[in-house]
Amino acid sequence: MLDRHAALAAELPEPRQRWLGPLLVGAALLSMLLLAWQDELGLAGGAVLLGALLLGALALDRARRDPVAASPPAPRASAEEFALAAAALRLVGEAAAVTDAEGRLLLANPQFDKRFAGDVQPFAAAIVGVHERLRGLALRDGQASDTLALGDEQVEAVLVRVGVGAERLLLWRFPVVGKPDRLEISAQRVAGETGDRLAAAGVLAALIDDAGRLVAANRPFSQRAIPVKPRPNLSLGELIEQRDDGHLHLVEEGEGAVPLRGVHVPLDPAAEGGAGTLLLFETAEAGGTATSDNVQALLELLPLGLALVDRDGRFLTMNAAFRLAGGIGEERVSYPGDLVVKEDKAIVADTVRRHARGPAMSGDIAVRLSINPKEPVALTVAGLRGIGDAAVLLLLKDNSEEAKLKRQIAQATKMQAVGQLAGGVAHDFNNILTAIIGHCDLMLMRHTPGDSDYGDIQQIKSNSNRAAGLTRQLLAFSRQQTLRPQVLQLADVVAEVSHLLKRLLGETVELKVKHGRDVGLVRADPGQLEQVIVNLAVNARDAMMEKGGGILTIQTYPVRADQVADIGSEILPVADYSALSISDTGSGIPPAVLGKIFEPFFTTKEVGKGTGLGLSTVYGIVKQSGGYIFADSKVGEGTSFVIYLPVHEVTEAAPVRAGGKTKDEQEEELWGQGTILLVEDEPMVRTVAERALTRHGYTVLTATNGEEALEILEKTDEEIALLVSDVVMPMMDGPTMGREARKDRPGLPILFMSGYAEEQLRKSIDIDNVDFLPKPFSVQELAEAVRDVLADE
């Protein structure tokens, strides 16, 4: 089609070619505006028309520029064409954007900017695997779709290839999947087949919204109640009136109107708006009560669980949906209280009695049904008046999804509170550990391994490092720990932790380690990776203890890109991986529990024997390292956890470690010179850092806060080689002080240090030429960090 348009344009005279493109594009845009005005252009239609508009603009522009060339190069779209495409994007009701073939964003409509206004971006590196696979499928097949995981939200993405030749563009659509509109669905049913069935039973049906405006009606009601020339937004009061005889009459039928008896059925009394009400009318002379065959037939047609109760609190009738929701079989149930657990019988009976004898009103109560006492459901009770023996309408609604969402929100709130607590504890605790470790290092510099105090000092430092490890573990489950990734082999990590595992597993558990060939290098924090192995091994040991022991197998093996599809995972991107498998022969995990094992605070262990943080810590470390973890289990046979870490391609030679050098040679490498301004509000940390830097040859100026540091910079004429500052301080924090200092000293290098994780401070320390040193640190780590920063200058 595109080539045919280009050929037709090429056959036209040159003057006509100049206006043919704009004319056709303008016509397409005008058509789209007309369709949108008539509400005939859906989201999919708008997206397809947008693609056609872009293709047409590019093709006509190509034909106009070189109509006779056999294989003309595809030109880039002009600014006018992109402006026109941007205007078309704004007409699409959903979030939409246009990128080039590499995924770079070119155009986006306001819905896209509004939906993805925060840090979450559908083209971010966090989902680069799914992103690349979608682009590849769309460029090859013309269209592709998938679900993208953006933070805690699942977003449906539809990708369409547009453009021609080298100018291949991609149209991204993000449809909004919302809950169905109850009022709209009910309107379709009342005006459709359901309304026809009611009409056959002699019932006039009308649906009104919360403002009393008519939304839909079946054929008899429309023919008898609605005027020949109706005005928009008719209200119920304009169509029906109550006269002195106490009955309802249709205004359109005048004085001879047949008296009617009405029943109103709220679609969802608990909704805050837009739920609507269904009104049913039958002739008063026909007699009958709310339990007549017509009303019963109506109740059976409705998808809601509805029941009518008399003034004594007994059931008059109920539909099949109510029986199903309440777990009622063939047996007869007399009272609503018979459906609920013993503790809820009194409140149900009291609520029904109040609504039956008081003013007509409605309300919701949460009850637990006898068939499922663990999950509460919502019972709506509405008072009825003037419809025979029926005094109360009951609406039974399953709110298990609502309860689940509430639990998830409560869990998320708890996680946020724990995360904030962990960050605060880590900050204060890391300051204390920095002082302890630093003083130990300073003391070790004055003692040799033969001294009597040397072993005690080493023990203090070792215990301090263990405490620092506990702090990192506390932060790991919320993915807030500061990782120190290194390029390493999985086999080396397993070997390093194997001796510890043998002591942890005990004599009843046999440890088997297997390593595959050609396992690629990975980039991860070795300490955190060891923590992952230990956590999984301890869980496996506990599971095997229930059977008296077993075998724990740790295995490493490579997974090539062409083998990823055989794994059967939809979320694992196609790439080369190094896999780490930890399998046991324990009791296994039930399927109902397997999907929850990575949730924080979820544990199947007894009270006091598990915090529920172990597997969530494992999950956080693996995800923060760019990997994936999957669990597979069979009850009675055992469980297997497999971790996939992407293979790291080494582009530069690995740095030579100082392990082969003597202590004096290492100290000499850390020696430096120059003036350093040290800003730290904690006196114990400031003292350790000052002594450490002074010992390594630097001249150190100290300040207790940001304002004092700025005063020192203003008064001194001495050249400051480096600014070392804490991040969180009273009065003026480190980043603010650093920005002010850079105004007079633009090239001043800055080294921030903090007990908070770097990930938590990433936004605040987003300054050029800045390095970060996490607390706690040793004297050597501080000296190395200062040396590395100054070496880069």
C-alpha positions in Angstrom: 0.0 0.0 0.0 2.8 2.4 0.9 4.7 1.7 -2.4 1.4 2.2 -4.4 0.9 5.6 -2.7 4.5 6.6 -3.6 4.1 5.4 -7.2 0.9 7.4 -7.6 2.5 10.5 -6.2 5.5 10.0 -8.6 3.2 10.0 -11.6 1.7 13.4 -10.8 3.2 16.6 -12.1 5.6 18.4 -9.9 3.2 21.2 -8.7 0.6 18.6 -7.7 3.2 16.6 -5.8 3.8 19.6 -3.5 0.3 19.7 -2.2 -0.7 16.0 -2.5 1.0 15.0 0.8 -0.3 17.8 2.9 -3.8 17.3 1.4 -3.9 13.6 2.1 -2.5 14.0 5.6 -4.9 16.8 6.3 -7.8 14.7 5.1 -6.7 11.8 7.4 -6.4 14.1 10.4 -9.8 15.6 9.7 -11.3 12.1 9.4 -9.8 11.2 12.7 -11.2 14.4 14.4 -14.7 13.6 13.0 -14.6 10.0 14.2 -13.4 11.2 17.6 -16.2 13.7 17.8 -18.8 11.1 17.0 -17.2 8.7 19.6 -16.5 6.1 16.9 -12.7 6.2 17.2 -11.6 3.7 19.9 -8.1 3.4 21.4 -7.0 0.8 19.0 -8.4 2.7 16.0 -6.6 5.9 17.1 -3.3 4.0 17.4 -3.7 2.4 14.0 -4.6 5.7 12.4 -1.7 7.3 14.0 0.6 4.6 12.5 -1.0 5.1 9.1 -0.5 8.9 9.5 3.2 8.5 10.2 3.7 6.0 7.4 1.8 8.1 4.9 3.7 11.2 5.8 7.0 9.5 5.4 6.0 7.8 2.1 4.6 10.9 0.5 7.6 12.9 1.6 9.9 10.3 0.0 7.9 10.3 -3.3 7.9 14.1 -3.3 11.7 14.4 -2.9 12.7 11.7 -5.4 9.7 10.3 -7.3 11.7 8.5 -10.0 14.5 6.8 -8.0 14.4 3.1 -8.1 15.4 2.6 -4.4 15.5 6.0 -2.8 16.8 6.2 0.8 14.1 6.6 3.4 14.3 10.3 4.6 13.8 11.3 8.2 10.5 12.8 9.1 10.5 16.6 9.1 9.6 18.8 12.0 6.2 19.5 10.5 5.5 15.8 10.2 6.5 15.1 13.8 4.4 18.0 14.9 1.4 16.5 13.1 2.1 13.1 14.6 2.3 14.7 18.0 -1.1 16.3 17.5 -2.5 12.9 16.5 -1.0 11.3 19.6 -2.9 13.7 21.8 -6.1 12.4 20.3 -5.5 8.9 21.6 -7.3 8.4 24.9 -4.6 6.1 26.4 -0.9 6.6 27.1 1.1 6.4 23.8 4.6 7.2 22.6 6.8 6.9 19.6 10.4 5.7 19.7 13.0 5.0 17.1 14.2 1.4 16.4 16.7 1.5 19.3 14.0 2.5 21.8 14.9 6.2 22.2 11.8 8.3 22.9 10.8 10.7 20.2 7.2 11.6 20.9 4.8 11.2 23.8 1.2 12.3 24.5 0.1 14.0 27.7 -1.5 10.8 28.9 2.0 9.1 28.8 3.6 12.0 30.7 0.9 11.8 33.4 0.9 8.1 33.8 4.7 7.8 33.9 5.5 11.1 35.7 7.5 9.5 38.5 10.8 7.6 38.6 9.2 4.6 36.8 9.8 4.8 33.0 8.7 2.1 30.6 12.0 2.4 28.7 14.2 2.2 31.8 17.2 -0.1 32.1 15.4 -2.1 34.8 13.4 -3.9 32.1 15.9 -3.7 29.3 15.5 -7.4 28.6 11.7 -7.3 28.0 12.2 -4.0 26.2 14.7 -5.4 23.7 12.6 -8.6 23.1 9.5 -6.5 22.4 11.3 -4.2 20.0 12.8 -7.2 18.2 9.4 -8.9 17.8 7.7 -5.7 16.6 10.4 -4.9 14.1 10.2 -8.4 12.7 6.4 -9.1 12.9 5.0 -5.6 12.8 3.3 -5.9 16.2 4.1 -7.3 19.7 2.6 -7.1 23.2 3.6 -8.1 26.7 3.2 -7.2 30.3 6.0 -5.0 31.8 6.8 -5.0 35.5 7.3 -1.3 36.6 8.1 -1.3 40.3 5.0 -2.9 41.9 2.7 -2.3 38.9 2.0 -4.6 36.0 1.6 -2.5 32.8 0.3 -3.9 29.5 2.3 -2.7 26.5 1.4 -3.0 22.8 4.1 -2.2 20.3 3.4 -1.5 16.6 6.0 -1.0 13.9 5.5 2.2 11.8 7.7 4.0 9.4 9.6 2.7 6.3 13.2 1.9 5.2 15.8 3.2 7.6 13.3 5.4 9.3 11.8 2.5 11.3 9.7 3.9 14.2 7.9 2.1 17.0 4.5 3.1 18.4 4.0 2.2 22.0 0.5 1.9 23.5 -0.3 1.3 27.2 -4.0 0.5 27.5 -5.6 1.1 30.9 -7.2 -2.0 32.1 -9.9 -0.9 34.6 -12.7 -2.6 36.4 -15.9 -2.8 34.3 -18.4 -0.1 34.8 -21.4 -1.6 36.7 -23.7 1.1 35.5 -22.7 0.7 31.9 -23.1 -3.1 32.0 -26.5 -2.9 33.7 -27.6 -0.3 31.1 -26.7 -2.7 28.3 -28.7 -5.5 29.9 -31.8 -3.4 30.7 -31.9 -2.1 27.1 -31.1 -5.5 25.7 -32.1 -9.1 26.2 -32.7 -8.8 30.0 -35.1 -5.9 29.4 -36.9 -7.9 26.8 -37.4 -10.8 29.2 -38.8 -8.4 31.8 -41.1 -6.9 29.2 -42.4 -10.4 28.4 -43.2 -10.8 32.1 -45.2 -7.5 32.1 -42.5 -5.6 34.0 -41.4 -2.1 33.1 -37.8 -1.6 33.9 -35.7 1.7 34.0 -32.2 2.3 35.2 -31.3 5.7 36.8 -27.9 7.1 38.0 -27.2 8.5 41.4 -28.5 12.0 40.2 -31.9 10.5 39.3 -31.3 10.8 35.5 -32.6 8.1 33.2 -29.8 5.9 31.9 -31.6 3.1 30.1 -35.0 1.5 29.9 -36.6 -1.6 28.3 -39.0 -1.3 25.4 -42.4 -1.0 27.3 -41.1 1.7 29.6 -39.6 3.7 26.7 -42.8 3.5 24.7 -45.1 4.4 27.5 -43.1 6.8 29.7 -40.7 8.7 27.4 -42.1 11.6 25.3 -42.0 11.5 21.5 -39.5 14.4 21.5 -37.5 13.8 24.7 -35.1 16.4 26.0 -31.5 15.2 27.1 -30.9 14.0 30.6 -34.5 13.2 31.6 -35.0 12.8 35.3 -37.2 10.2 36.9 -39.4 13.0 38.4 -40.3 14.1 34.9 -41.5 10.6 33.9 -43.2 9.3 37.0 -45.4 10.9 39.7 -47.2 9.7 42.8 -50.9 10.7 43.0 -53.4 10.9 45.8 -54.3 7.2 45.5 -50.8 6.3 46.7 -49.8 4.7 43.5 -47.2 5.7 40.9 -48.4 6.9 37.4 -46.6 7.6 34.2 -46.8 11.4 33.4 -46.9 10.7 29.7 -50.2 8.7 30.0 -52.0 11.6 31.6 -55.1 11.3 33.8 -56.0 7.8 32.6 -52.6 6.4 33.5 -52.6 2.9 34.9 -51.5 2.8 38.6 -48.2 1.1 39.1 -46.4 -0.5 42.0 -42.6 -0.1 42.0 -39.5 -1.8 43.4 -36.2 -0.2 43.5 -33.0 -2.3 43.4 -29.7 -0.5 44.1 -26.9 -2.0 42.0 -24.3 -1.4 44.7 -25.5 0.5 47.8 -21.9 0.5 49.1 -20.5 2.4 46.1 -19.8 6.1 46.7 -21.1 7.1 43.3 -22.1 5.9 39.9 -23.6 2.7 41.0 -27.1 3.4 39.8 -30.6 2.0 40.8 -32.8 -0.4 38.9 -36.6 0.5 39.0 -39.2 -2.2 38.3 -42.9 -1.4 37.8 -46.0 -3.6 37.5 -49.7 -2.7 37.6 -51.2 -2.3 41.0 -54.4 -4.1 40.0 -52.4 -7.2 39.1 -51.9 -7.7 42.8 -49.1 -9.8 44.0 -46.3 -9.1 46.4 -42.6 -8.8 46.2 -42.5 -12.6 46.1 -44.6 -12.8 42.9 -43.3 -14.8 39.9 -42.4 -11.6 38.0 -40.1 -10.3 40.8 -38.6 -13.8 41.4 -37.9 -14.0 37.6 -36.2 -10.6 37.8 -34.0 -11.6 40.8 -32.9 -14.8 39.0 -31.7 -12.7 36.0 -29.5 -10.4 38.1 -25.9 -11.3 38.6 -25.9 -10.0 42.2 -26.8 -12.1 45.3 -30.1 -10.6 46.3 -32.7 -11.7 48.9 -35.9 -10.2 50.3 -36.7 -10.4 54.1 -40.0 -9.6 55.8 -40.5 -7.5 59.0 -40.0 -10.5 61.2 -36.6 -11.1 59.7 -37.5 -14.2 57.7 -36.5 -14.8 54.1 -39.2 -14.3 51.6 -37.2 -15.2 48.5 -33.6 -15.2 47.2 -32.0 -15.7 43.8 -29.5 -18.3 42.7 -26.6 -16.0 43.0 -27.4 -15.4 46.7 -27.7 -19.1 47.4 -24.3 -19.7 45.7 -22.6 -16.9 47.6 -24.0 -18.0 50.9 -23.3 -21.6 50.4 -27.0 -22.6 50.6 -27.9 -25.9 49.0 -31.3 -27.5 48.8 -32.0 -27.1 52.5 -34.3 -24.4 53.7 -32.9 -21.4 55.5 -35.3 -19.2 57.5 -33.2 -16.3 58.8 -30.1 -14.4 57.5 -28.3 -15.2 60.8 -28.3 -18.9 59.8 -25.7 -18.1 57.1 -23.0 -16.6 59.3 -20.8 -17.8 62.1 -22.0 -17.8 65.7 -20.2 -14.6 66.6 -21.9 -12.6 63.8 -25.5 -13.8 64.3 -26.4 -11.1 66.7 -25.2 -8.2 64.6 -26.9 -9.5 61.5 -30.3 -10.0 63.3 -30.0 -6.5 64.9 -29.2 -4.8 61.6 -32.0 -6.5 59.7 -34.5 -5.5 62.5 -33.4 -1.9 62.5 -33.7 -1.6 58.7 -37.1 -3.3 58.7 -38.8 -1.0 61.2 -36.9 2.3 60.9 -36.6 4.8 58.1 -35.6 3.4 54.7 -31.8 3.4 54.5 -29.0 1.1 53.6 -25.6 0.1 55.0 -22.8 -2.4 54.9 -21.6 -4.8 57.6 -18.7 -7.3 57.4 -19.7 -10.8 58.3 -18.1 -14.3 58.1 -20.1 -17.0 56.4 -20.3 -20.4 57.9 -19.0 -22.0 54.7 -15.8 -19.9 54.8 -15.2 -18.3 58.3 -11.7 -17.1 57.5 -12.6 -14.6 54.7 -15.1 -11.8 55.7 -17.7 -10.7 53.1 -19.8 -7.6 52.8 -23.5 -7.9 53.5 -25.5 -4.8 52.3 -28.8 -4.3 54.2 -31.4 -1.8 52.6 -34.8 -1.0 53.9 -37.8 -1.3 51.6 -41.2 0.4 51.9 -44.5 0.0 50.1 -43.9 -3.3 48.3 -45.9 -5.8 50.2 -44.4 -8.1 52.8 -40.8 -7.3 51.8 -39.2 -5.0 54.3 -35.5 -5.5 53.8 -33.3 -6.2 50.7 -30.1 -8.1 51.3 -27.1 -7.9 48.9 -24.3 -10.4 49.5 -21.0 -9.4 47.9 -17.7 -11.3 48.0 -15.1 -8.7 49.0 -12.2 -11.2 49.2 -10.3 -9.2 46.6 -10.9 -6.0 48.6 -9.7 -7.7 51.8 -6.6 -9.0 50.0 -5.8 -5.4 48.8 -6.2 -4.1 52.3 -3.7 -6.8 53.6 -1.3 -5.9 50.8 -1.5 -2.2 51.7 -1.0 -3.0 55.4 2.0 -5.2 54.5 3.5 -2.4 52.3 3.0 0.1 55.1 4.7 -2.2 57.5 7.6 -2.8 55.1 8.0 1.0 54.6 8.1 1.5 58.4 10.6 -1.3 58.9 12.7 0.1 56.0 12.8 3.6 57.7 13.6 2.0 61.0 16.4 -0.1 59.5 17.9 2.9 57.8 17.9 5.0 61.0 19.4 2.1 63.1 22.0 1.4 60.4 23.1 5.1 60.4 23.6 5.3 64.1 25.0 1.8 64.5 27.5 2.3 61.6 28.8 5.5 63.1 29.6 3.5 66.3 31.2 0.7 64.4 33.3 3.1 62.4 34.8 4.5 65.6 35.4 1.0 67.1 37.0 -0.4 63.9 39.0 2.7 63.3 40.5 2.7 66.8 41.3 -1.0 66.5 43.2 -0.2 63.3 45.1 2.6 65.0 46.0 0.3 67.9 47.1 -2.4 65.6 49.5 0.0 63.9 51.4 0.2 67.3 51.3 -3.5 68.0 52.9 -6.5 66.3 51.5 -10.0 66.1 53.7 -11.1 69.0 52.3 -8.6 71.5 50.0 -9.8 74.2 47.3 -7.3 73.3 47.4 -8.0 69.5 45.0 -10.9 69.7 42.4 -9.1 71.8 42.4 -6.1 69.5 42.0 -8.4 66.5 39.0 -10.1 68.3 37.3 -6.7 68.9 37.8 -5.8 65.2 36.5 -9.2 64.1 33.3 -8.8 66.2 32.8 -5.3 65.0 32.9 -6.5 61.4 30.4 -9.2 62.2 28.1 -6.5 63.6 28.5 -4.5 60.4 27.5 -7.7 58.5 24.3 -7.9 60.6 23.5 -4.3 59.7 23.9 -5.1 56.0 21.6 -8.1 56.3 18.9 -6.0 57.9 19.0 -3.6 55.0 19.3 -6.4 52.4 15.6 -7.5 52.4 14.5 -4.0 51.5 17.2 -3.7 48.8 18.8 -0.7 50.6 22.2 -2.2 51.3 25.3 -0.7 49.7 26.7 -3.4 47.4 30.4 -3.7 46.6 30.4 -5.7 43.5 33.4 -7.6 42.2 34.0 -9.7 39.1 34.2 -13.3 40.4 33.6 -16.9 39.8 30.6 -18.7 41.5 32.8 -21.7 42.2 35.2 -19.5 44.3 32.3 -18.1 46.3 31.0 -21.6 47.0 34.4 -22.8 48.0 34.8 -19.9 50.4 31.6 -20.6 52.2 31.8 -24.5 52.1 33.7 -24.8 55.3 31.1 -22.7 57.2 28.3 -24.7 55.7 29.7 -28.0 56.9 29.6 -26.7 60.5 26.1 -25.3 60.1 24.5 -28.4 58.5 25.6 -30.8 61.1 26.3 -34.5 60.9 22.9 -35.6 59.6 23.1 -33.6 56.4 25.5 -34.5 53.6 26.9 -31.6 51.5 27.6 -32.3 47.8 29.2 -29.6 45.6 29.3 -29.9 41.8 30.8 -27.4 39.4 30.1 -27.2 35.6 32.5 -26.3 32.9 32.8 -22.9 31.2 30.8 -21.1 33.9 31.1 -17.4 33.1 32.2 -14.6 35.4 29.6 -12.7 37.3 29.7 -9.2 38.9 28.3 -9.3 42.4 29.1 -8.6 46.1 30.9 -11.7 47.3 29.9 -11.1 50.9 26.2 -10.7 50.0 26.4 -13.8 47.7 27.8 -15.8 50.5 24.8 -14.6 52.7 22.4 -15.9 50.0 24.0 -19.4 50.0 24.0 -19.5 53.8 20.4 -18.5 54.1 19.2 -21.0 51.6 21.4 -23.8 53.1 20.0 -23.1 56.6 16.4 -23.3 55.4 17.2 -26.5 53.6 18.8 -28.0 56.7 15.6 -27.2 58.8 13.4 -28.8 56.1 15.6 -32.0 56.1 15.6 -32.2 59.9 11.9 -33.1 59.8 12.9 -36.3 57.9 16.0 -37.0 60.1 18.6 -35.6 57.6 19.3 -35.7 53.9 21.5 -34.4 51.1 22.2 -30.7 50.2 23.5 -30.3 46.7 25.1 -27.0 45.5 25.8 -26.9 41.8 27.1 -24.3 39.4 26.6 -24.5 35.6 26.4 -22.2 32.5 23.1 -21.4 30.7 23.5 -20.1 27.2 21.1 -17.7 25.6 19.7 -20.3 23.3 18.8 -22.4 26.4 16.8 -19.8 28.2 13.6 -20.7 26.3 13.9 -24.3 27.5 13.7 -23.0 31.1 10.0 -22.0 30.5 10.2 -18.7 32.4 8.4 -15.7 30.9 10.3 -13.1 33.0 13.9 -14.4 32.4 15.4 -12.3 29.5 17.3 -14.0 26.8 21.0 -13.8 27.7 24.0 -15.8 28.9 23.8 -16.7 32.6 25.8 -18.4 35.3 23.5 -20.5 37.4 23.7 -21.5 41.1 21.5 -24.3 42.2 20.8 -25.3 45.9 18.7 -28.4 46.2 17.7 -30.5 49.3 15.9 -33.7 49.9 13.6 -32.3 52.6 9.9 -32.2 53.2 9.2 -29.8 50.4 7.0 -26.7 50.2 3.2 -27.0 49.6 2.0 -25.2 46.4 -0.2 -22.8 48.4 2.9 -21.6 50.3 5.4 -21.6 47.4 4.1 -18.4 45.9 4.5 -16.5 49.2 8.0 -17.6 50.4 9.7 -14.4 49.2 7.3 -12.1 51.0 8.8 -10.3 53.9 7.7 -11.6 57.4 6.2 -14.7 55.9 7.3 -17.8 57.7 6.0 -21.3 58.3 8.3 -21.8 61.3 7.1 -21.7 64.9 6.9 -18.4 66.9 10.4 -17.4 67.9 12.2 -19.7 65.4 11.9 -17.5 62.3 11.6 -13.8 61.4 10.4 -14.2 57.8 13.3 -12.1 56.5 15.6 -14.9 55.3 14.2 -15.6 51.8 13.1 -12.0 51.3 16.8 -11.0 52.1 17.9 -13.5 49.5 15.4 -12.2 46.9 16.5 -8.6 47.5 20.2 -9.4 47.1 19.7 -11.4 43.9 17.5 -8.7 42.3 19.8 -5.9 43.3 22.6 -7.8 41.7 20.7 -8.0 38.5 19.8 -11.6 38.8 16.7 -13.8 39.0 15.8 -16.5 41.5 13.2 -19.3 41.1 11.9 -22.0 43.5 10.6 -25.4 42.6 9.4 -27.9 45.1 7.5 -31.2 45.5 6.0 -32.1 48.9 7.9 -35.1 50.4 10.7 -35.0 47.8 12.5 -31.7 48.4 13.0 -28.1 47.2 15.4 -26.5 44.6 16.3 -22.9 44.4 18.1 -21.7 41.2 19.8 -18.3 40.9 20.6 -16.9 37.4 23.2 -14.2 37.3 24.1 -12.5 34.0 27.5 -13.3 32.6 29.9 -10.4 33.0 32.0 -9.6 30.0 35.5 -8.4 31.1 36.7 -5.6 28.9 39.7 -4.5 30.8 42.4 -6.4 32.7 41.6 -7.0 36.3 43.5 -4.8 38.7 46.4 -6.4 40.5 45.6 -6.8 44.2 48.1 -5.8 46.9 48.0 -9.3 48.5 51.5 -10.2 47.4 53.1 -7.1 48.9 54.4 -6.5 52.4 52.6 -4.4 55.0 55.2 -1.6 54.7 54.8 -1.6 50.8 51.0 -1.3 51.1 51.3 1.5 53.7 53.7 3.4 51.4 51.2 3.2 48.5 48.6 4.8 50.7 50.9 7.7 51.7 49.8 11.1 50.3 50.1 14.8 50.8 47.8 17.8 50.6 45.2 19.5 52.7 41.9 17.8 53.4 38.9 19.4 54.9 37.1 16.8 57.1 33.4 17.6 58.0 31.8 15.2 60.5 29.2 15.9 63.3 30.0 12.7 65.2 33.1 13.4 67.4 34.2 9.8 67.6 34.1 9.3 63.9 35.8 12.7 63.3 38.7 11.8 65.6 39.3 8.4 64.0 39.2 9.9 60.5 41.5 12.8 61.4 44.1 10.6 63.0 44.0 8.1 60.1 44.5 10.8 57.4 47.2 12.6 59.4 49.1 9.3 59.8 49.1 8.9 56.0 50.7 12.2 55.5 47.8 14.6 54.9 47.2 17.9 56.5 43.6 17.8 58.0 41.3 20.7 58.8 38.2 19.7 60.7 34.6 21.1 61.0 31.6 19.8 62.9 28.9 20.9 60.4 28.4 22.4 57.0 28.3 26.0 58.0 31.5 25.8 59.9 33.2 24.1 56.9 32.1 27.0 54.6 33.6 29.5 57.1 36.9 27.6 57.0 36.9 27.6 53.2 36.1 31.3 53.1 38.9 32.3 55.6 41.7 30.0 54.5 44.0 30.8 51.6 45.4 27.3 51.6 44.6 25.1 48.7 42.1 22.3 49.7 42.9 19.1 47.8 39.8 17.2 48.9 36.6 17.7 50.9 35.6 14.7 53.0 32.1 15.1 54.5 29.3 13.2 56.1 26.0 13.4 54.3 23.4 13.8 57.0 24.3 16.5 59.5 22.4 19.0 61.6 21.9 22.6 60.4 23.4 22.1 56.9 23.8 18.7 55.3 26.8 17.6 53.2 25.3 17.9 49.7 24.1 21.5 50.4 27.5 22.4 51.8 29.2 20.8 48.8 27.2 22.8 46.3 28.0 26.1 48.1 31.7 25.2 48.3 31.8 24.5 44.6 30.6 28.1 43.8 34.1 29.5 44.9 36.1 26.3 44.2 34.5 24.7 41.1 37.1 22.0 40.8 37.0 20.9 44.4 36.7 17.0 44.6 34.3 15.7 47.3 34.2 12.3 49.1 30.9 11.7 50.9 30.7 9.2 53.7 27.5 8.0 55.5 26.0 5.3 57.6 22.9 5.4 55.3 23.0 3.2 52.2 24.1 5.0 49.0 20.8 4.0 47.3 18.9 6.0 49.9 21.1 9.1 49.3 21.4 8.8 45.5 19.2 11.8 44.8 20.7 14.1 47.5 24.3 13.4 46.5 23.7 13.7 42.7 26.6 16.1 42.2 29.4 16.0 39.6 32.8 14.7 40.6 31.6 13.1 43.9 32.6 9.7 45.4 31.0 7.7 48.2 32.4 5.7 51.1 29.9 3.7 53.2 30.3 3.4 56.9 31.6 1.5 58.8 35.1 1.7 57.2 38.5 0.8 58.3 41.6 3.1 58.4 42.9 1.4 55.3 39.6 1.7 53.4 39.5 5.5 54.2 43.1 5.9 53.0 42.4 3.9 49.8 39.3 6.0 49.1 41.2 9.3 49.5 44.1 8.0 47.4 41.7 6.9 44.6 39.8 10.2 44.5 43.0 12.3 44.4 44.5 10.0 41.8 41.6 10.8 39.4 42.3 14.5 39.6 
